[in-house]
Every structure is written in structure tokens, then in C-alpha cells.
């Protein structure tokens, strides 16, 4: 059983991961649209980690499937 402390710790790690992904996306591609921010914010941890890896070689937000 997961404790409240552990649940809070996991939530904090997930939030930090999201913030880092958004920071790196903005540094690489410039200001992000609210839609892109929302898409990233709603991704689960596994997809955020995959996005971080894909970000290294991506040339556009569209390539990352974060923009139509």
C-alpha cells in the first residue's frame, strides 16, 4: 500500500518532469501555444519520458505530435 507521503513524492516528481519537458520544448522551439502546453500537461509519466528522448532528435513540434 502506498502512503500519502509516497503519493505526494510521486506527484512532485511527475510535476517536475512536466516542467522540465515544457522548459526544454520552449528552449528548442520557442514559445509554446496553450494547446501544446495542455497536451504535455496531460501526458502520463511514461509518455513524458519518451517525449524527452524524442526531443533530442526532433526538428519540430509536429514531429513530436504536439502540434497539428
PDB file of N, CA, C, O and CB in Angstrom:
ATOM      1  N   UNK A   1       0.846  -1.185   0.000  1.00  0.00           N
ATOM      2  CA  UNK A   1       0.000   0.000   0.000  1.00  0.00           C
ATOM      3  C   UNK A   1       0.890   1.247   0.000  1.00  0.00           C
ATOM      4  O   UNK A   1       1.880   1.318   0.728  1.00  0.00           O
ATOM      5  CB  UNK A   1      -0.962  -0.001   1.229  1.00  0.00           C
ATOM      6  N   UNK A   2       0.528   2.199  -0.806  1.00  0.00           N
ATOM      7  CA  UNK A   2       1.311   3.438  -0.933  1.00  0.00           C
ATOM      8  C   UNK A   2       0.823   4.450   0.118  1.00  0.00           C
ATOM      9  O   UNK A   2      -0.377   4.637   0.320  1.00  0.00           O
ATOM     10  CB  UNK A   2       1.184   4.039  -2.388  1.00  0.00           C
ATOM     11  N   UNK A   3       1.776   5.078   0.764  1.00  0.00           N
ATOM     12  CA  UNK A   3       1.424   6.054   1.800  1.00  0.00           C
ATOM     13  C   UNK A   3       1.125   7.410   1.171  1.00  0.00           C
ATOM     14  O   UNK A   3       1.442   7.652   0.007  1.00  0.00           O
ATOM     15  CB  UNK A   3       2.562   6.184   2.836  1.00  0.00           C
ATOM     16  N   UNK A   4       0.526   8.265   1.938  1.00  0.00           N
ATOM     17  CA  UNK A   4       0.234   9.623   1.479  1.00  0.00           C
ATOM     18  C   UNK A   4       1.522  10.354   1.144  1.00  0.00           C
ATOM     19  O   UNK A   4       1.578  11.106   0.171  1.00  0.00           O
ATOM     20  CB  UNK A   4      -0.560  10.401   2.544  1.00  0.00           C
ATOM     21  N   UNK A   5       2.550  10.139   1.939  1.00  0.00           N
ATOM     22  CA  UNK A   5       3.842  10.761   1.680  1.00  0.00           C
ATOM     23  C   UNK A   5       4.409  10.295   0.335  1.00  0.00           C
ATOM     24  O   UNK A   5       4.863  11.109  -0.470  1.00  0.00           O
ATOM     25  CB  UNK A   5       4.828  10.438   2.816  1.00  0.00           C
ATOM     26  N   UNK A   6       4.378   8.983   0.100  1.00  0.00           N
ATOM     27  CA  UNK A   6       4.880   8.440  -1.165  1.00  0.00           C
ATOM     28  C   UNK A   6       4.072   8.946  -2.345  1.00  0.00           C
ATOM     29  O   UNK A   6       4.629   9.240  -3.402  1.00  0.00           O
ATOM     30  CB  UNK A   6       4.856   6.916  -1.138  1.00  0.00           C
ATOM     31  N   UNK A   7       2.762   9.049  -2.173  1.00  0.00           N
ATOM     32  CA  UNK A   7       1.891   9.567  -3.232  1.00  0.00           C
ATOM     33  C   UNK A   7       2.259  11.013  -3.552  1.00  0.00           C
ATOM     34  O   UNK A   7       2.315  11.403  -4.718  1.00  0.00           O
ATOM     35  CB  UNK A   7       0.401   9.470  -2.815  1.00  0.00           C
ATOM     36  N   UNK A   8       2.506  11.796  -2.523  1.00  0.00           N
ATOM     37  CA  UNK A   8       2.903  13.193  -2.718  1.00  0.00           C
ATOM     38  C   UNK A   8       4.266  13.302  -3.387  1.00  0.00           C
ATOM     39  O   UNK A   8       4.490  14.171  -4.230  1.00  0.00           O
ATOM     40  CB  UNK A   8       2.924  13.927  -1.383  1.00  0.00           C
ATOM     41  N   UNK A   9       5.163  12.421  -3.004  1.00  0.00           N
ATOM     42  CA  UNK A   9       6.501  12.408  -3.588  1.00  0.00           C
ATOM     43  C   UNK A   9       6.431  12.076  -5.079  1.00  0.00           C
ATOM     44  O   UNK A   9       7.098  12.719  -5.890  1.00  0.00           O
ATOM     45  CB  UNK A   9       7.400  11.393  -2.854  1.00  0.00           C
ATOM     46  N   UNK A  10       5.634  11.084  -5.440  1.00  0.00           N
ATOM     47  CA  UNK A  10       5.455  10.716  -6.848  1.00  0.00           C
ATOM     48  C   UNK A  10       4.809  11.848  -7.646  1.00  0.00           C
ATOM     49  O   UNK A  10       5.196  12.111  -8.785  1.00  0.00           O
ATOM     50  CB  UNK A  10       4.604   9.449  -6.959  1.00  0.00           C
ATOM     51  N   UNK A  11       3.835  12.507  -7.051  1.00  0.00           N
ATOM     52  CA  UNK A  11       3.174  13.628  -7.721  1.00  0.00           C
ATOM     53  C   UNK A  11       4.165  14.761  -7.960  1.00  0.00           C
ATOM     54  O   UNK A  11       4.136  15.404  -9.009  1.00  0.00           O
ATOM     55  CB  UNK A  11       1.977  14.132  -6.890  1.00  0.00           C
ATOM     56  N   UNK A  12       5.035  15.004  -6.996  1.00  0.00           N
ATOM     57  CA  UNK A  12       6.053  16.038  -7.138  1.00  0.00           C
ATOM     58  C   UNK A  12       7.047  15.716  -8.245  1.00  0.00           C
ATOM     59  O   UNK A  12       7.447  16.600  -9.002  1.00  0.00           O
ATOM     60  CB  UNK A  12       6.787  16.226  -5.830  1.00  0.00           C
ATOM     61  N   UNK A  13       7.444  14.456  -8.339  1.00  0.00           N
ATOM     62  CA  UNK A  13       8.368  14.033  -9.398  1.00  0.00           C
ATOM     63  C   UNK A  13       7.722  14.187 -10.773  1.00  0.00           C
ATOM     64  O   UNK A  13       8.369  14.625 -11.724  1.00  0.00           O
ATOM     65  CB  UNK A  13       8.808  12.569  -9.181  1.00  0.00           C
ATOM     66  N   UNK A  14       6.449  13.828 -10.871  1.00  0.00           N
ATOM     67  CA  UNK A  14       5.742  13.948 -12.142  1.00  0.00           C
ATOM     68  C   UNK A  14       5.620  15.408 -12.555  1.00  0.00           C
ATOM     69  O   UNK A  14       5.798  15.741 -13.727  1.00  0.00           O
ATOM     70  CB  UNK A  14       4.353  13.307 -12.047  1.00  0.00           C
ATOM     71  N   UNK A  15       5.322  16.268 -11.610  1.00  0.00           N
ATOM     72  CA  UNK A  15       5.212  17.700 -11.905  1.00  0.00           C
ATOM     73  C   UNK A  15       6.561  18.263 -12.349  1.00  0.00           C
ATOM     74  O   UNK A  15       6.620  19.062 -13.283  1.00  0.00           O
ATOM     75  CB  UNK A  15       4.694  18.468 -10.672  1.00  0.00           C
ATOM     76  N   UNK A  16       7.640  17.853 -11.690  1.00  0.00           N
ATOM     77  CA  UNK A  16       8.974  18.314 -12.080  1.00  0.00           C
ATOM     78  C   UNK A  16       9.323  17.828 -13.490  1.00  0.00           C
ATOM     79  O   UNK A  16       9.915  18.570 -14.273  1.00  0.00           O
ATOM     80  CB  UNK A  16      10.032  17.822 -11.069  1.00  0.00           C
ATOM     81  N   UNK A  17       8.963  16.607 -13.806  1.00  0.00           N
ATOM     82  CA  UNK A  17       9.206  16.062 -15.139  1.00  0.00           C
ATOM     83  C   UNK A  17       8.455  16.882 -16.187  1.00  0.00           C
ATOM     84  O   UNK A  17       9.015  17.226 -17.228  1.00  0.00           O
ATOM     85  CB  UNK A  17       8.780  14.577 -15.207  1.00  0.00           C
ATOM     86  N   UNK A  18       7.197  17.192 -15.913  1.00  0.00           N
ATOM     87  CA  UNK A  18       6.407  18.014 -16.853  1.00  0.00           C
ATOM     88  C   UNK A  18       7.036  19.391 -17.042  1.00  0.00           C
ATOM     89  O   UNK A  18       7.147  19.884 -18.164  1.00  0.00           O
ATOM     90  CB  UNK A  18       4.954  18.168 -16.351  1.00  0.00           C
ATOM     91  N   UNK A  19       7.440  19.999 -15.948  1.00  0.00           N
ATOM     92  CA  UNK A  19       8.058  21.326 -16.039  1.00  0.00           C
ATOM     93  C   UNK A  19       9.339  21.283 -16.862  1.00  0.00           C
ATOM     94  O   UNK A  19       9.596  22.186 -17.658  1.00  0.00           O
ATOM     95  CB  UNK A  19       8.356  21.874 -14.639  1.00  0.00           C
ATOM     96  N   UNK A  20      10.138  20.245 -16.675  1.00  0.00           N
ATOM     97  CA  UNK A  20      11.375  20.111 -17.441  1.00  0.00           C
ATOM     98  C   UNK A  20      11.110  19.899 -18.928  1.00  0.00           C
ATOM     99  O   UNK A  20      11.788  20.484 -19.772  1.00  0.00           O
ATOM    100  CB  UNK A  20      12.199  18.959 -16.899  1.00  0.00           C
ATOM    101  N   UNK A  21      10.137  19.073 -19.242  1.00  0.00           N
ATOM    102  CA  UNK A  21       9.790  18.844 -20.649  1.00  0.00           C
ATOM    103  C   UNK A  21       9.328  20.147 -21.280  1.00  0.00           C
ATOM    104  O   UNK A  21       9.770  20.494 -22.375  1.00  0.00           O
ATOM    105  CB  UNK A  21       8.690  17.757 -20.783  1.00  0.00           C
ATOM    106  N   UNK A  22       8.452  20.866 -20.611  1.00  0.00           N
ATOM    107  CA  UNK A  22       7.967  22.145 -21.152  1.00  0.00           C
ATOM    108  C   UNK A  22       9.110  23.138 -21.312  1.00  0.00           C
ATOM    109  O   UNK A  22       9.166  23.858 -22.309  1.00  0.00           O
ATOM    110  CB  UNK A  22       6.879  22.739 -20.239  1.00  0.00           C
ATOM    111  N   UNK A  23      10.010  23.188 -20.358  1.00  0.00           N
ATOM    112  CA  UNK A  23      11.157  24.090 -20.429  1.00  0.00           C
ATOM    113  C   UNK A  23      12.022  23.770 -21.649  1.00  0.00           C
ATOM    114  O   UNK A  23      12.384  24.669 -22.409  1.00  0.00           O
ATOM    115  CB  UNK A  23      11.996  23.995 -19.141  1.00  0.00           C
ATOM    116  N   UNK A  24      12.348  22.500 -21.834  1.00  0.00           N
ATOM    117  CA  UNK A  24      13.198  22.102 -22.960  1.00  0.00           C
ATOM    118  C   UNK A  24      12.506  22.318 -24.304  1.00  0.00           C
ATOM    119  O   UNK A  24      13.143  22.734 -25.272  1.00  0.00           O
ATOM    120  CB  UNK A  24      13.602  20.639 -22.819  1.00  0.00           C
ATOM    121  N   UNK A  25      11.212  22.037 -24.365  1.00  0.00           N
ATOM    122  CA  UNK A  25      10.464  22.287 -25.603  1.00  0.00           C
ATOM    123  C   UNK A  25      10.503  23.766 -25.967  1.00  0.00           C
ATOM    124  O   UNK A  25      10.709  24.127 -27.125  1.00  0.00           O
ATOM    125  CB  UNK A  25       9.004  21.816 -25.458  1.00  0.00           C
ATOM    126  N   UNK A  26      10.303  24.610 -24.969  1.00  0.00           N
ATOM    127  CA  UNK A  26      10.304  26.048 -25.218  1.00  0.00           C
ATOM    128  C   UNK A  26      11.694  26.543 -25.616  1.00  0.00           C
ATOM    129  O   UNK A  26      11.815  27.412 -26.479  1.00  0.00           O
ATOM    130  CB  UNK A  26       9.815  26.798 -23.979  1.00  0.00           C
ATOM    131  N   UNK A  27      12.728  26.006 -25.006  1.00  0.00           N
ATOM    132  CA  UNK A  27      14.094  26.403 -25.364  1.00  0.00           C
ATOM    133  C   UNK A  27      14.427  26.000 -26.796  1.00  0.00           C
ATOM    134  O   UNK A  27      15.126  26.727 -27.502  1.00  0.00           O
ATOM    135  CB  UNK A  27      15.106  25.776 -24.394  1.00  0.00           C
ATOM    136  N   UNK A  28      13.935  24.861 -27.217  1.00  0.00           N
ATOM    137  CA  UNK A  28      14.261  24.362 -28.555  1.00  0.00           C
ATOM    138  C   UNK A  28      13.378  24.968 -29.638  1.00  0.00           C
ATOM    139  O   UNK A  28      13.865  25.284 -30.723  1.00  0.00           O
ATOM    140  CB  UNK A  28      14.136  22.858 -28.587  1.00  0.00           C
ATOM    141  N   UNK A  29      12.078  25.135 -29.356  1.00  0.00           N
ATOM    142  CA  UNK A  29      11.137  25.539 -30.391  1.00  0.00           C
ATOM    143  C   UNK A  29      10.523  26.920 -30.196  1.00  0.00           C
ATOM    144  O   UNK A  29       9.747  27.371 -31.038  1.00  0.00           O
ATOM    145  CB  UNK A  29      10.056  24.545 -30.471  1.00  0.00           C
ATOM    146  N   UNK A  30      10.857  27.597 -29.102  1.00  0.00           N
ATOM    147  CA  UNK A  30      10.282  28.908 -28.845  1.00  0.00           C
ATOM    148  C   UNK A  30       8.994  28.800 -28.052  1.00  0.00           C
ATOM    149  O   UNK A  30       8.633  27.723 -27.578  1.00  0.00           O
ATOM    150  CB  UNK A  30      10.030  29.639 -30.148  1.00  0.00           C
ATOM    151  N   UNK A  31       8.296  29.930 -27.909  1.00  0.00           N
ATOM    152  CA  UNK A  31       7.073  29.947 -27.103  1.00  0.00           C
ATOM    153  C   UNK A  31       6.075  28.869 -27.550  1.00  0.00           C
ATOM    154  O   UNK A  31       5.865  28.644 -28.742  1.00  0.00           O
ATOM    155  CB  UNK A  31       6.415  31.328 -27.183  1.00  0.00           C
ATOM    156  N   UNK A  32       5.478  28.222 -26.566  1.00  0.00           N
ATOM    157  CA  UNK A  32       4.524  27.149 -26.829  1.00  0.00           C
ATOM    158  C   UNK A  32       3.094  27.675 -26.775  1.00  0.00           C
ATOM    159  O   UNK A  32       2.775  28.549 -25.969  1.00  0.00           O
ATOM    160  CB  UNK A  32       4.709  26.006 -25.822  1.00  0.00           C
ATOM    161  N   UNK A  33       2.258  27.148 -27.621  1.00  0.00           N
ATOM    162  CA  UNK A  33       0.851  27.537 -27.603  1.00  0.00           C
ATOM    163  C   UNK A  33       0.179  26.929 -26.378  1.00  0.00           C
ATOM    164  O   UNK A  33       0.659  25.931 -25.839  1.00  0.00           O
ATOM    165  CB  UNK A  33       0.130  27.089 -28.907  1.00  0.00           C
ATOM    166  N   UNK A  34      -0.915  27.516 -25.939  1.00  0.00           N
ATOM    167  CA  UNK A  34      -1.652  26.929 -24.807  1.00  0.00           C
ATOM    168  C   UNK A  34      -2.081  25.485 -25.085  1.00  0.00           C
ATOM    169  O   UNK A  34      -2.114  24.660 -24.172  1.00  0.00           O
ATOM    170  CB  UNK A  34      -2.887  27.779 -24.488  1.00  0.00           C
ATOM    171  N   UNK A  35      -2.407  25.180 -26.340  1.00  0.00           N
ATOM    172  CA  UNK A  35      -2.802  23.820 -26.709  1.00  0.00           C
ATOM    173  C   UNK A  35      -1.643  22.838 -26.498  1.00  0.00           C
ATOM    174  O   UNK A  35      -1.845  21.737 -25.986  1.00  0.00           O
ATOM    175  CB  UNK A  35      -3.274  23.778 -28.177  1.00  0.00           C
ATOM    176  N   UNK A  36      -0.440  23.238 -26.892  1.00  0.00           N
ATOM    177  CA  UNK A  36       0.731  22.381 -26.716  1.00  0.00           C
ATOM    178  C   UNK A  36       1.024  22.167 -25.232  1.00  0.00           C
ATOM    179  O   UNK A  36       1.319  21.050 -24.809  1.00  0.00           O
ATOM    180  CB  UNK A  36       1.955  22.993 -27.419  1.00  0.00           C
ATOM    181  N   UNK A  37       0.944  23.230 -24.452  1.00  0.00           N
ATOM    182  CA  UNK A  37       1.172  23.124 -23.004  1.00  0.00           C
ATOM    183  C   UNK A  37       0.149  22.161 -22.396  1.00  0.00           C
ATOM    184  O   UNK A  37       0.499  21.332 -21.556  1.00  0.00           O
ATOM    185  CB  UNK A  37       1.079  24.528 -22.319  1.00  0.00           C
ATOM    186  N   UNK A  38      -1.089  22.269 -22.812  1.00  0.00           N
ATOM    187  CA  UNK A  38      -2.141  21.393 -22.288  1.00  0.00           C
ATOM    188  C   UNK A  38      -1.873  19.934 -22.665  1.00  0.00           C
ATOM    189  O   UNK A  38      -2.045  19.034 -21.842  1.00  0.00           O
ATOM    190  CB  UNK A  38      -3.520  21.834 -22.819  1.00  0.00           C
ATOM    191  N   UNK A  39      -1.452  19.706 -23.910  1.00  0.00           N
ATOM    192  CA  UNK A  39      -1.149  18.341 -24.345  1.00  0.00           C
ATOM    193  C   UNK A  39      -0.051  17.729 -23.486  1.00  0.00           C
ATOM    194  O   UNK A  39      -0.176  16.592 -23.031  1.00  0.00           O
ATOM    195  CB  UNK A  39      -0.732  18.326 -25.823  1.00  0.00           C
ATOM    196  N   UNK A  40       1.019  18.476 -23.264  1.00  0.00           N
ATOM    197  CA  UNK A  40       2.135  17.970 -22.455  1.00  0.00           C
ATOM    198  C   UNK A  40       1.682  17.757 -21.013  1.00  0.00           C
ATOM    199  O   UNK A  40       2.032  16.751 -20.395  1.00  0.00           O
ATOM    200  CB  UNK A  40       3.338  18.949 -22.503  1.00  0.00           C
ATOM    201  N   UNK A  41       0.925  18.676 -20.485  1.00  0.00           N
ATOM    202  CA  UNK A  41       0.459  18.590 -19.099  1.00  0.00           C
ATOM    203  C   UNK A  41      -0.383  17.346 -18.858  1.00  0.00           C
ATOM    204  O   UNK A  41      -0.390  16.811 -17.750  1.00  0.00           O
ATOM    205  CB  UNK A  41      -0.342  19.827 -18.737  1.00  0.00           C
ATOM    206  N   UNK A  42      -1.087  16.885 -19.872  1.00  0.00           N
ATOM    207  CA  UNK A  42      -1.967  15.729 -19.724  1.00  0.00           C
ATOM    208  C   UNK A  42      -1.291  14.387 -20.010  1.00  0.00           C
ATOM    209  O   UNK A  42      -1.934  13.342 -19.906  1.00  0.00           O
ATOM    210  CB  UNK A  42      -3.142  15.886 -20.629  1.00  0.00           C
ATOM    211  N   UNK A  43      -0.008  14.399 -20.367  1.00  0.00           N
ATOM    212  CA  UNK A  43       0.685  13.148 -20.662  1.00  0.00           C
ATOM    213  C   UNK A  43       1.077  12.412 -19.381  1.00  0.00           C
ATOM    214  O   UNK A  43       1.481  13.037 -18.400  1.00  0.00           O
ATOM    215  CB  UNK A  43       1.928  13.419 -21.510  1.00  0.00           C
ATOM    216  N   UNK A  44       0.957  11.092 -19.394  1.00  0.00           N
ATOM    217  CA  UNK A  44       1.435  10.311 -18.249  1.00  0.00           C
ATOM    218  C   UNK A  44       2.960  10.248 -18.252  1.00  0.00           C
ATOM    219  O   UNK A  44       3.596  10.582 -19.252  1.00  0.00           O
ATOM    220  CB  UNK A  44       0.839   8.882 -18.275  1.00  0.00           C
ATOM    221  N   UNK A  45       3.539   9.826 -17.149  1.00  0.00           N
ATOM    222  CA  UNK A  45       4.999   9.808 -16.964  1.00  0.00           C
ATOM    223  C   UNK A  45       5.719   9.037 -18.068  1.00  0.00           C
ATOM    224  O   UNK A  45       6.747   9.498 -18.564  1.00  0.00           O
ATOM    225  CB  UNK A  45       5.344   9.198 -15.614  1.00  0.00           C
ATOM    226  N   UNK A  46       5.212   7.899 -18.453  1.00  0.00           N
ATOM    227  CA  UNK A  46       5.864   7.082 -19.480  1.00  0.00           C
ATOM    228  C   UNK A  46       5.995   7.848 -20.800  1.00  0.00           C
ATOM    229  O   UNK A  46       7.044   7.813 -21.443  1.00  0.00           O
ATOM    230  CB  UNK A  46       5.077   5.781 -19.702  1.00  0.00           C
ATOM    231  N   UNK A  47       4.941   8.528 -21.191  1.00  0.00           N
ATOM    232  CA  UNK A  47       4.980   9.298 -22.433  1.00  0.00           C
ATOM    233  C   UNK A  47       5.874  10.523 -22.300  1.00  0.00           C
ATOM    234  O   UNK A  47       6.509  10.926 -23.275  1.00  0.00           O
ATOM    235  CB  UNK A  47       3.574   9.724 -22.837  1.00  0.00           C
ATOM    236  N   UNK A  48       5.938  11.118 -21.122  1.00  0.00           N
ATOM    237  CA  UNK A  48       6.829  12.256 -20.907  1.00  0.00           C
ATOM    238  C   UNK A  48       8.288  11.829 -21.058  1.00  0.00           C
ATOM    239  O   UNK A  48       9.091  12.558 -21.641  1.00  0.00           O
ATOM    240  CB  UNK A  48       6.592  12.872 -19.514  1.00  0.00           C
ATOM    241  N   UNK A  49       8.630  10.663 -20.540  1.00  0.00           N
ATOM    242  CA  UNK A  49      10.000  10.158 -20.692  1.00  0.00           C
ATOM    243  C   UNK A  49      10.317   9.884 -22.161  1.00  0.00           C
ATOM    244  O   UNK A  49      11.413  10.192 -22.630  1.00  0.00           O
ATOM    245  CB  UNK A  49      10.199   8.875 -19.858  1.00  0.00           C
ATOM    246  N   UNK A  50       9.365   9.310 -22.879  1.00  0.00           N
ATOM    247  CA  UNK A  50       9.558   9.054 -24.307  1.00  0.00           C
ATOM    248  C   UNK A  50       9.719  10.364 -25.063  1.00  0.00           C
ATOM    249  O   UNK A  50      10.548  10.470 -25.968  1.00  0.00           O
ATOM    250  CB  UNK A  50       8.377   8.250 -24.880  1.00  0.00           C
ATOM    251  N   UNK A  51       8.920  11.364 -24.688  1.00  0.00           N
ATOM    252  CA  UNK A  51       8.999  12.677 -25.320  1.00  0.00           C
ATOM    253  C   UNK A  51      10.373  13.309 -25.097  1.00  0.00           C
ATOM    254  O   UNK A  51      10.927  13.921 -26.010  1.00  0.00           O
ATOM    255  CB  UNK A  51       7.897  13.597 -24.777  1.00  0.00           C
ATOM    256  N   UNK A  52      10.917  13.169 -23.909  1.00  0.00           N
ATOM    257  CA  UNK A  52      12.258  13.694 -23.624  1.00  0.00           C
ATOM    258  C   UNK A  52      13.295  13.079 -24.560  1.00  0.00           C
ATOM    259  O   UNK A  52      14.147  13.787 -25.095  1.00  0.00           O
ATOM    260  CB  UNK A  52      12.644  13.421 -22.158  1.00  0.00           C
ATOM    261  N   UNK A  53      13.225  11.778 -24.755  1.00  0.00           N
ATOM    262  CA  UNK A  53      14.168  11.094 -25.638  1.00  0.00           C
ATOM    263  C   UNK A  53      13.975  11.542 -27.086  1.00  0.00           C
ATOM    264  O   UNK A  53      14.950  11.795 -27.794  1.00  0.00           O
ATOM    265  CB  UNK A  53      14.001   9.570 -25.527  1.00  0.00           C
ATOM    266  N   UNK A  54      12.727  11.638 -27.522  1.00  0.00           N
ATOM    267  CA  UNK A  54      12.430  12.042 -28.901  1.00  0.00           C
ATOM    268  C   UNK A  54      12.808  13.490 -29.157  1.00  0.00           C
ATOM    269  O   UNK A  54      13.141  13.858 -30.284  1.00  0.00           O
ATOM    270  CB  UNK A  54      10.954  11.836 -29.205  1.00  0.00           C
ATOM    271  N   UNK A  55      12.760  14.302 -28.132  1.00  0.00           N
ATOM    272  CA  UNK A  55      13.075  15.725 -28.248  1.00  0.00           C
ATOM    273  C   UNK A  55      14.501  15.955 -28.745  1.00  0.00           C
ATOM    274  O   UNK A  55      14.779  16.951 -29.413  1.00  0.00           O
ATOM    275  CB  UNK A  55      12.880  16.414 -26.904  1.00  0.00           C
ATOM    276  N   UNK A  56      15.395  15.035 -28.419  1.00  0.00           N
ATOM    277  CA  UNK A  56      16.797  15.173 -28.813  1.00  0.00           C
ATOM    278  C   UNK A  56      16.978  15.221 -30.330  1.00  0.00           C
ATOM    279  O   UNK A  56      17.859  15.920 -30.829  1.00  0.00           O
ATOM    280  CB  UNK A  56      17.606  14.028 -28.242  1.00  0.00           C
ATOM    281  N   UNK A  57      16.152  14.486 -31.054  1.00  0.00           N
ATOM    282  CA  UNK A  57      16.330  14.408 -32.500  1.00  0.00           C
ATOM    283  C   UNK A  57      15.230  15.110 -33.299  1.00  0.00           C
ATOM    284  O   UNK A  57      15.351  15.258 -34.515  1.00  0.00           O
ATOM    285  CB  UNK A  57      16.398  12.975 -32.912  1.00  0.00           C
ATOM    286  N   UNK A  58      14.174  15.537 -32.637  1.00  0.00           N
ATOM    287  CA  UNK A  58      13.042  16.162 -33.338  1.00  0.00           C
ATOM    288  C   UNK A  58      13.410  17.534 -33.887  1.00  0.00           C
ATOM    289  O   UNK A  58      14.191  18.275 -33.290  1.00  0.00           O
ATOM    290  CB  UNK A  58      11.839  16.289 -32.400  1.00  0.00           C
ATOM    291  N   UNK A  59      12.827  17.853 -35.038  1.00  0.00           N
ATOM    292  CA  UNK A  59      13.046  19.149 -35.676  1.00  0.00           C
ATOM    293  C   UNK A  59      11.838  20.072 -35.550  1.00  0.00           C
ATOM    294  O   UNK A  59      11.914  21.251 -35.896  1.00  0.00           O
ATOM    295  CB  UNK A  59      13.384  18.953 -37.136  1.00  0.00           C
ATOM    296  N   UNK A  60      10.718  19.533 -35.051  1.00  0.00           N
ATOM    297  CA  UNK A  60       9.513  20.357 -34.924  1.00  0.00           C
ATOM    298  C   UNK A  60       8.571  19.766 -33.885  1.00  0.00           C
ATOM    299  O   UNK A  60       8.670  18.595 -33.520  1.00  0.00           O
ATOM    300  CB  UNK A  60       8.795  20.485 -36.280  1.00  0.00           C
ATOM    301  N   UNK A  61       7.656  20.607 -33.420  1.00  0.00           N
ATOM    302  CA  UNK A  61       6.618  20.131 -32.503  1.00  0.00           C
ATOM    303  C   UNK A  61       5.694  19.154 -33.211  1.00  0.00           C
ATOM    304  O   UNK A  61       5.184  18.216 -32.600  1.00  0.00           O
ATOM    305  CB  UNK A  61       5.809  21.310 -31.934  1.00  0.00           C
ATOM    306  N   UNK A  62       5.483  19.377 -34.495  1.00  0.00           N
ATOM    307  CA  UNK A  62       4.623  18.477 -35.273  1.00  0.00           C
ATOM    308  C   UNK A  62       5.227  17.080 -35.301  1.00  0.00           C
ATOM    309  O   UNK A  62       4.505  16.087 -35.200  1.00  0.00           O
ATOM    310  CB  UNK A  62       4.427  19.010 -36.716  1.00  0.00           C
ATOM    311  N   UNK A  63       6.531  16.999 -35.435  1.00  0.00           N
ATOM    312  CA  UNK A  63       7.222  15.715 -35.444  1.00  0.00           C
ATOM    313  C   UNK A  63       7.022  14.974 -34.108  1.00  0.00           C
ATOM    314  O   UNK A  63       7.011  13.744 -34.066  1.00  0.00           O
ATOM    315  CB  UNK A  63       8.727  15.924 -35.723  1.00  0.00           C
ATOM    316  N   UNK A  64       6.869  15.726 -33.047  1.00  0.00           N
ATOM    317  CA  UNK A  64       6.627  15.152 -31.722  1.00  0.00           C
ATOM    318  C   UNK A  64       5.149  14.913 -31.452  1.00  0.00           C
ATOM    319  O   UNK A  64       4.767  14.467 -30.371  1.00  0.00           O
ATOM    320  CB  UNK A  64       7.194  16.058 -30.656  1.00  0.00           C
ATOM    321  N   UNK A  65       4.324  15.217 -32.449  1.00  0.00           N
ATOM    322  CA  UNK A  65       2.860  15.089 -32.355  1.00  0.00           C
ATOM    323  C   UNK A  65       2.276  15.983 -31.267  1.00  0.00           C
ATOM    324  O   UNK A  65       1.325  15.618 -30.575  1.00  0.00           O
ATOM    325  CB  UNK A  65       2.474  13.636 -32.084  1.00  0.00           C
ATOM    326  N   UNK A  66       2.883  17.182 -31.135  1.00  0.00           N
ATOM    327  CA  UNK A  66       2.387  18.158 -30.169  1.00  0.00           C
ATOM    328  C   UNK A  66       1.748  19.353 -30.856  1.00  0.00           C
ATOM    329  O   UNK A  66       1.318  20.303 -30.201  1.00  0.00           O
ATOM    330  CB  UNK A  66       3.514  18.625 -29.265  1.00  0.00           C
ATOM    331  N   UNK A  67       1.692  19.301 -32.156  1.00  0.00           N
ATOM    332  CA  UNK A  67       1.104  20.393 -32.921  1.00  0.00           C
ATOM    333  C   UNK A  67       0.471  19.797 -34.168  1.00  0.00           C
ATOM    334  O   UNK A  67       1.011  18.870 -34.772  1.00  0.00           O
ATOM    335  CB  UNK A  67       2.173  21.481 -33.288  1.00  0.00           C
ATOM    336  N   UNK A  68      -0.686  20.343 -34.546  1.00  0.00           N
ATOM    337  CA  UNK A  68      -1.379  19.861 -35.752  1.00  0.00           C
ATOM    338  C   UNK A  68      -0.790  20.450 -37.015  1.00  0.00           C
ATOM    339  O   UNK A  68      -1.257  20.148 -38.113  1.00  0.00           O
ATOM    340  CB  UNK A  68      -2.859  20.193 -35.681  1.00  0.00           C
TER     341      UNK A  68
END
